[in-house]
Amino acid sequence: MPDDQFLRMDVVNFYPTIVHDLLLARLQKRVPDDLALQLVHNAIATPTGFDELGTRTVGVPQGLSISNILSMVYLHDFDFFCNLNYEYFRYVDDIVVLAKKGNVAEVHAQIKTYLSDQLRLETHPLEEGGRKTMISDVAAGTDYLGYRISSTGLSIRDTSYKKMFRAIVGCLRRLRGTATAEQVLWKLNLIVTGCRFESRSVGWVFFFRQSTDMAQFHRMDAFVAKQMGLYGLVHLTDRAKSFVKVYREIRYNRKATSYIPDFDNFTLADKIRVISLIRGLSEERLGVMEREDLDELYWSIVRGQVAKMERETVDFGANSGGY
């Protein structure tokens, strides 16, 4: 282990450089249906911009519902090659290999050559202090998918950690505008807990639930308490949700927890309370509205808040959007 190093590699413009002929040839081995293959070809070959002429021969639009599956098919043989020869991990085009110090440069050359020769993919250059493709000692660690991986375990990388600090402060600053203390507390708790939403578990702690550094979650709780004091919310600190408890609920009580809001299963009374709090409408007025109108208003609020929470707290450069 002391002689091991991380090799982190990243493909340049991965989706836009996938070669259609190579992709379809690989897909044909697994899908013997000509109509299905033609549909896929049409989907990836059709121009997506006004300035594109003719059909495309390279690139898979990331907006396609099947783009992730197609990328997996494209890299299937590459994964087999790497898994056979290295201690290898990949998420889309982010690659990490664990290798002996004396071998890592050769491993880099082999992987780079395979991607170039077999898939016509280019990797970012290997440079000292590089951010995309780099070599680092295991003891020093490396950043990967929002985490810091090292010999001591898995922690949340600094940029992701600081993003949450900024989100908390940004939420509390709304007190200086028209937001009430109760509205701010509700939004703050959503930032801390995340939620169940449209059959997905979303949020900062959900994303970083594999972390083994509990000290980071304890520091987040201490930060929330301090900031609430600075913004005059000491009287509400006992109602603030805890990062530590959210982490434990996700890890050990995920299916049974009631600590994390499940917006998909809110009762009518729960929905009315949310609308009343966020929109400032009386519960009496909401109680006489048509159920369809209530639901539309409720989901409009929830979708907006969840989207905002995710933008402010999670690095989606390394996220697939739900867990």
C-alpha positions in Angstrom: 0.0 0.0 0.0 2.8 2.6 0.7 4.1 2.1 -2.8 0.7 2.3 -4.5 -0.5 5.3 -6.5 -3.8 6.5 -7.9 -4.0 7.2 -11.7 -6.9 9.4 -12.5 -7.9 9.9 -16.1 -10.6 11.8 -17.9 -11.7 11.6 -21.5 -11.8 14.9 -23.5 -15.4 15.7 -24.6 -16.5 12.1 -24.1 -20.2 12.1 -25.4 -19.5 14.5 -28.4 -16.6 12.2 -29.6 -18.3 8.8 -29.6 -18.0 7.4 -33.1 -21.3 6.1 -34.4 -20.0 3.2 -36.5 -18.0 1.9 -33.6 -21.0 2.3 -31.2 -23.5 0.6 -33.6 -21.1 -2.3 -34.3 -20.9 -3.0 -30.5 -24.6 -2.5 -30.1 -25.3 -5.0 -33.0 -23.6 -7.7 -31.0 -26.1 -7.3 -28.2 -29.3 -6.2 -30.0 -30.2 -8.4 -33.0 -33.2 -6.3 -33.9 -32.6 -4.2 -37.0 -35.5 -1.9 -36.3 -34.2 -1.1 -32.8 -30.7 -0.4 -34.3 -32.2 1.9 -36.9 -34.1 3.8 -34.2 -30.9 4.3 -32.3 -29.0 5.4 -35.4 -31.7 7.9 -36.2 -31.7 9.3 -32.6 -27.9 9.9 -32.6 -27.5 10.9 -36.2 -30.2 13.6 -36.4 -28.8 17.1 -36.1 -29.6 18.8 -32.8 -28.6 22.4 -33.7 -29.8 24.9 -36.3 -26.3 25.2 -37.7 -25.8 21.5 -38.3 -26.2 20.2 -41.8 -26.7 16.6 -42.9 -26.5 13.7 -40.5 -24.0 13.3 -37.7 -21.5 10.6 -37.6 -19.9 11.4 -34.3 -21.3 12.3 -30.9 -24.2 11.2 -28.7 -26.5 13.9 -27.5 -26.5 13.9 -23.6 -30.2 14.8 -23.5 -31.2 11.4 -24.9 -32.9 9.1 -22.4 -30.6 6.3 -23.7 -27.3 8.2 -23.8 -26.0 6.7 -20.6 -26.8 3.2 -21.8 -25.1 3.8 -25.1 -22.0 5.1 -23.4 -21.9 1.9 -21.3 -22.2 -0.2 -24.5 -19.4 1.8 -26.1 -17.0 1.2 -23.2 -18.1 -2.4 -22.4 -15.0 -4.0 -24.0 -12.8 -1.4 -22.5 -14.1 -2.1 -19.0 -13.5 -5.8 -19.6 -9.9 -5.1 -20.6 -9.2 -2.9 -17.6 -10.9 -5.1 -15.1 -8.8 -8.0 -16.4 -5.5 -6.1 -16.0 -5.9 -3.4 -13.3 -7.6 -2.4 -10.1 -9.9 -0.2 -12.1 -12.9 2.0 -11.4 -15.0 4.1 -13.9 -18.0 6.4 -13.8 -18.9 7.5 -17.3 -15.6 9.0 -18.5 -13.9 9.5 -15.1 -11.4 6.7 -14.5 -9.4 5.7 -11.5 -6.8 3.0 -11.4 -4.8 1.8 -8.4 -1.3 0.7 -9.4 2.2 0.2 -8.0 4.4 3.2 -8.1 6.8 1.7 -10.7 4.0 0.6 -13.0 1.6 3.5 -13.0 3.2 5.4 -16.0 3.0 2.2 -18.1 -0.6 1.7 -17.1 -1.4 5.2 -18.2 0.2 4.6 -21.5 -1.7 1.3 -22.1 -5.1 2.8 -21.2 -4.4 5.9 -23.3 -3.4 3.8 -26.3 -6.5 1.5 -26.0 -8.9 4.4 -25.9 -7.2 6.1 -28.8 -6.7 3.0 -31.0 -9.9 1.1 -30.3 -12.4 3.9 -29.5 -10.9 7.0 -31.0 -11.1 8.8 -27.6 -8.6 11.3 -26.4 -7.6 11.6 -22.7 -6.5 14.8 -21.1 -2.7 15.0 -20.9 -0.8 13.7 -17.9 0.7 16.8 -16.3 2.2 17.5 -12.9 -0.5 19.2 -10.9 -3.1 18.5 -13.6 -6.8 18.4 -12.6 -8.1 16.0 -15.2 -5.4 13.3 -15.6 -2.9 12.9 -12.8 -1.0 10.6 -10.6 -1.0 10.8 -6.8 0.3 8.7 -3.9 -2.4 6.8 -2.0 -1.4 8.5 1.2 -2.0 11.9 -0.3 -5.3 10.8 -1.9 -7.2 11.8 -5.0 -10.5 13.5 -5.7 -13.1 11.3 -7.4 -16.9 11.8 -7.9 -17.1 14.5 -5.2 -15.1 12.4 -2.7 -11.5 12.5 -1.4 -10.1 8.9 -1.5 -7.0 8.1 0.5 -5.5 5.4 2.6 -7.4 6.7 5.7 -10.8 6.3 4.0 -13.5 8.2 2.1 -14.2 11.8 2.8 -16.1 14.6 1.1 -13.7 16.7 -1.0 -13.1 20.3 0.0 -15.0 21.9 -2.9 -18.1 19.8 -2.2 -17.9 20.5 1.5 -17.5 24.3 1.0 -20.5 24.3 -1.4 -22.7 23.1 1.5 -21.4 25.8 3.8 -22.3 28.4 1.2 -25.8 27.0 0.7 -26.5 27.2 4.4 -25.4 30.8 4.7 -27.3 31.6 1.5 -30.5 30.1 3.0 -30.2 32.1 6.3 -29.5 35.3 4.4 -33.1 35.2 3.1 -34.1 36.5 6.6 -32.8 39.8 5.4 -35.4 39.9 2.7 -39.1 39.0 3.0 -38.7 35.4 4.2 -40.0 34.5 7.6 -38.0 32.5 10.2 -40.3 29.5 9.7 -39.9 29.6 5.9 -36.1 29.8 6.3 -36.1 26.9 8.9 -38.1 24.7 6.5 -35.8 25.4 3.6 -32.7 24.9 5.8 -34.0 21.6 7.0 -34.6 20.5 3.4 -31.0 21.3 2.6 -29.8 19.2 5.5 -32.0 16.2 5.1 -32.6 16.0 1.3 -35.9 14.2 0.6 -37.7 11.5 -1.3 -39.0 13.0 -4.5 -40.5 11.4 -7.6 -39.3 7.9 -6.4 -35.8 9.2 -5.9 -33.7 10.0 -2.9 -32.0 13.3 -3.4 -29.8 15.6 -1.5 -26.3 16.3 -0.2 -26.1 13.6 2.4 -27.7 11.0 0.1 -24.9 11.8 -2.4 -22.2 11.5 0.1 -23.6 8.6 2.2 -20.5 6.5 1.4 -18.2 8.9 3.4 -16.4 7.4 6.4 -15.4 10.7 7.8 -18.0 11.4 10.5 -16.1 14.4 11.8 -17.2 16.3 8.6 -20.9 15.7 9.4 -20.4 16.8 13.1 -18.7 20.0 11.9 -21.7 20.7 9.6 -24.0 20.5 12.6 -21.8 22.8 14.6 -21.7 25.3 11.7 -25.5 25.3 11.4 -25.9 26.0 15.1 -23.4 28.8 15.0 -24.9 30.4 11.9 -28.5 30.2 13.3 -27.1 32.1 16.4 -25.6 34.8 14.2 -28.9 35.2 12.4 -31.0 35.4 15.5 -32.5 32.0 15.4 -31.1 30.5 18.6 -34.7 29.8 19.7 -35.2 27.5 16.7 -32.0 25.5 16.9 -33.7 22.6 18.6 -35.9 22.2 15.5 -33.1 22.2 13.1 -32.3 18.9 11.5 -28.9 17.2 12.1 -26.5 16.1 9.4 -25.2 13.3 11.7 -28.7 11.9 12.2 -29.6 12.1 8.5 -26.4 10.2 7.7 -27.3 7.5 10.2 -30.9 7.3 9.0 -29.7 6.9 5.4 -27.1 4.3 6.3 -29.0 2.2 8.8 -32.8 3.1 8.7 -33.4 4.3 5.2 -36.6 2.4 4.4 -38.3 3.1 7.8 -37.1 6.7 8.5 -39.6 9.5 9.0 -36.8 12.0 9.7 -36.3 12.7 6.0 -39.4 14.1 4.2 -41.0 11.9 1.6 -42.8 14.3 -0.6 -44.3 11.5 -2.7 -46.4 10.4 0.2 -47.4 13.6 1.9 -51.0 13.6 3.1 -53.5 16.3 2.1 -53.0 18.0 5.4 -49.2 17.9 4.9 -49.5 19.4 1.5 -51.7 22.2 2.8 -49.2 23.0 5.5 -46.3 23.2 3.0 -48.3 25.5 0.6 -49.5 27.7 3.5 -45.9 28.1 4.8 -44.2 28.8 1.5 -46.9 30.8 -0.2 -48.3 32.5 2.9 -51.9 31.4 2.1 -54.3 30.5 4.9 -55.0 26.8 5.6 -58.7 27.7 5.6 -58.5 29.1 2.1 -56.5 26.2 0.9 -59.0 23.8 2.5 -61.8 24.7 0.1 -59.7 24.5 -3.1 -60.1 21.7 -5.6 -57.8 18.8 -4.9 -56.3 19.0 -8.4 -55.4 22.7 -8.0 -53.9 21.9 -4.6 -51.8 19.2 -6.0 -50.6 21.3 -8.9 -49.6 24.1 -6.4 -47.9 21.6 -4.1 -45.8 20.0 -6.8 -44.8 23.3 -8.2 -43.4 24.4 -4.8 -41.7 21.0 -4.2 -40.1 20.8 -7.6 -38.8 24.3 -7.4 -37.4 23.8 -3.9 -35.8 20.4 -4.7 -34.2 21.8 -7.9 -32.8 24.8 -6.0 -31.5 22.6 -3.2 -29.7 20.3 -5.6 -28.2 23.1 -7.6 -26.8 24.7 -4.4 -25.4 21.6 -2.7 -24.4 18.8 -5.1 -21.8 18.8 -7.7 -23.6 17.3 -10.7 -20.5 17.0 -12.7 -20.3 13.7 -10.8 -23.9 12.8 -10.3 -26.5 10.9 -12.1 -29.3 12.7 -10.4 -31.0 10.3 -7.9 -30.4 7.4 -5.7 
